Amino acid sequence: MKNIAAQMVNFDREQMRRIANNMPEQYDEKPQVQQVAQIINGVFSQLLATFPAS
């Protein structure tokens, strides 16, 4: 979970820096569905690492 939170903070920080310097916001070019799938896969991977099956 820390990885996801850290990525979100870094993305927000970069966007705020761009706005402060009068630069356009930068958006990821991946489709939203693909991004959501990657986030969910990351969450499940972290859950499996934390709570391995017996």
N, C-alpha and C positions, 0 to 999 in steps of 0.2 A: 504494500500500500504506500510505503514511503516513496517508491519510485514514481508512482502516478502523481502523488501530491507534489513532488519535486519538479516533475515535468510541467505540471500546471503552473506552478509558481514561476519557473523559468520562462514559460511562454508568455505569461502575463507581464513579467518584468520586461521582456523584449518588446512587447506591444506598447507598454507605457513609455519606454525609451523612444520608440519610433514616433509616438504621438507628441512627446515633448520636443522632439527635433523637427516637427512639422513634416514628418515623412508619412507616407500612407501605411496603414496597417498591413501586415503581411499574413496571408492566409495560407494554410496548407492546401496543396493541390489535390490531395487524396479525397475521394468521395466520403461523405460523412458516414455512410454505412460501414465502409472499410475501417475507418478510424474507430468507430464504436466496437466493431468486432475485435480489433487489436487490443483495445482497452479491456474488454471482457475477458479475452484470452489471457491477458496479463494478470488480471485479478484472480482467475481460476488457477493459473500457474503458481501464484503466490500462496493461495489457499492450500493447494496440494503440497507445497513445500512446508507450510506451517503445520498442516494436519494430514500427514501421510496416511494412506489406507493401510489397515492392518493385514 
